[in-house]
């Protein structure tokens, strides 16, 4: 019974399983995982299975059919239960996309519709990883989730400044190691990101 746009925006907290796992793999490959959260292939695989199911069922989610609602709820149940069950490990359920969201909040003081801002971070994060950008952007557009900064009370200048500072931000705030620590945001990246966001 929630407003449809809120339910659809909630897919940001499902698709973030992709970027969360990619971040965890990035850290694992470099030997930079936190000792308390060593890479767990089982957790990662189950998160990816749920994210893939949501991506495959995106028409049902768009239409908010019982199947679509179940896809979102199943992922949320896993996220919460596995976070607790794995010793408060967030690595398989969030990563760079949430770090961008946190950085935007810290910079602007704006209180966002959570999933909407996470979806913006998702596309930037997928671009940093160079994985499945087009597919994820098309799905977000199909849901009707407007991730243009102006739809969230943001300016592109604020978004650009946040992304340029992201590597420093994740270090200042001691966030888990991932692509944000290593990726160098430059003007070319910002221009490509803007085209991806505005082009749908």
N, C-alpha and C positions, 0 to 999 in steps of 0.2 A: 504493500500500500504506500510505499515511499514514492516521492516524485520520481518519474522515470529518469530524469537527467542525473539524479544522485546515484541511482542504481547503476546506470551505465558508466558513470565516472568511476565507480568502484572497481572496474576492470583494471584500473591503474595498479591496484593492490593485488592483482592476480598476475598481470603481465610482468610486474616487477620481479617475479620469480625468475624470469629469464635473465635479466641483468644482474640480479643478486647472485645467481649461480655462476654467471660468466665472471663476475668480480671475484668470487671465491676461487674459481679455477685459475684466474689470473694470479692471485696471491699464492695459490698452491704451487703453480709452475715456477714461481720466483722464490719459494721458500720463505714467504713473508706472512703466512697465516698466524693468527694469534695462537699461542700455546693452548689456551683454554678452548679454542674452537678449531681443531685440526680438520682438514678437509674430510668430509664424509660423503662418499659417493652415493650411499643409499638415500640420504636426505636430499641431495642434489637431484638425483634421478626422479624421486617422487614429486618434487616441486616442478620439475620440467614437464612431467606427465600431466599435471593439473593445468599448467600454463598452456600446453599444447592442446589440451581438451577445450579450454576456453577459446583459443584461437580458432580451432576447427568448428566450434559451435557458436561462432560470433553472430550468425543470423538469429539464432535463438536468443542470444543475449540482447541483441538490438531490439528484438520484438518483445523481450521480457516474458517469454513463455515459461511455463513451469520448468522445462528443461534448462532454459537459459538461467533462471534464478538458481537452480540447483548447481549449475557449473560455478557460479560465483560463490555460493554458500559453501560448497564442498572445499573450494580453495581457501576460503576464510577460516573454515574449521581446521584445516590442516595447518595453516599458518600459525594460528594461535596455539593449538595443541602442541605442535612440533617445536615451536619457539620455547615453550615451557619445558617440554619433555627432553629437549636437547641441552638443557642447562642455560636457558636464555640465549641461545645461539641464534642470531639474526641472519647468518650468512647465506642461507638457502632461500630466504624470503625477502631480502631487501639489499640494495647496494647503491650504486652511483645515482640511480634515479631518485632515491630518497635523500641522498646527500645534497643533490641539487635543490630539492624541495626545502630541506633544512636551511641551506645557504640563502635561498630566496627569502624565506621568512626572516632570517637573521638580518639580512641587508635592508629589507623593505618594511618590516613590521606588519605586513599584510597577513590576515588570516584567510587562507585559501580554502576552497572546496578541495579537500585533501586529494582525492583521486584525479581531479582535473590537473592540478599542479604536478602530481606524480607522473601523469601521462606526458606532460611537457618534458620532464626530466628523463622519462623513459626513452624518448626519441633521441635526445642528446646523448644519453648513455649508450644506446644501440649504435649510434654513429661513432662514438669513441671506440667501441669494441669492433666496429665494422661488421655487424651481424644483424641481418633480418630487419633492416631499417624500413625498407619499403613496405614489407608485409605488416609490420606493426603500425606504421603510420596509416595505412589503408584501413586497418581494423578500427583504429581510434576514430577515423573520419566516418566510417560506417556506423559507429555507435552514436555519432552526432556529438561527441565530446569536443568542445571548442578549446583548443590548446593555444590559440593565439594570445600573446601577452595582454593585449588590450581587453580580451574577454575576462581577464583576471585582475584588472586594475593595474597592470604592469606596463612598463615601457620596454622597448627593445634595448635601450641603453642600460636599464637595470639588469635585464637578463644577460646581456653581454658582459657587464662588469662582474656579475656573479660567476659566470663560467670562467672568465679570465682568472678570477681569484680562487677558483674551486680547489686547485691543488694545495694552496696555502690553507684554505678553510678546513679541509679534511685533516690536515696535520695539526692545526691549532686546536681543533675540537676532538682530536684523538679518535677519529672514526676508523672503522676496520679498513684494512689495506685493500685497495682495488684499483681499477683503471684510473680513477680520479687522481690518484697519487702520481701517476706516471704520464698521463696524457697532457700534452702541451696545447692549450687552446690558442689558436692564432686567428687572424682576420679571415683567412680562407675558410676555416671551420665555422666561424660565426656566420659568414655569408651563406654557406651551404646549409647550415642549420635553419637559418631564417627562411630560405627557399623551401625547405622541406615542410616547415610548419605552416607557412603562408600559402603553399601551393595546393591546399585541399579545402 
